[in-house]
């Protein structure tokens, strides 16, 4: 009875290990597709961040900086 129990547990462990190994070694094209989609998402998000920074610098930060610099160097006051 104990031998049947250990054999049953060993079979389940072996099946789990084999299933995990097959899942890890699986080389389907879906992996390449996922990688391509991740790369596209990264490119789009990077472009959005750059556009946001460009808009922020041109509308908010740079006019303030130029105003402060011109006020520092205005010799008429």
WODAPE-V706357 format. One record per helix or strand of 2 or more residues. SS is the DSSP state (h for helix, s for strand). FROM is the first residue (numbers start at 1). TO is the last residue. If there is no record, write none. Layout:
BEGIN
[[SS FROM TO] [SS FROM TO]]
END
This chain:
BEGIN
[[h 2 24] [h 30 72]]
END
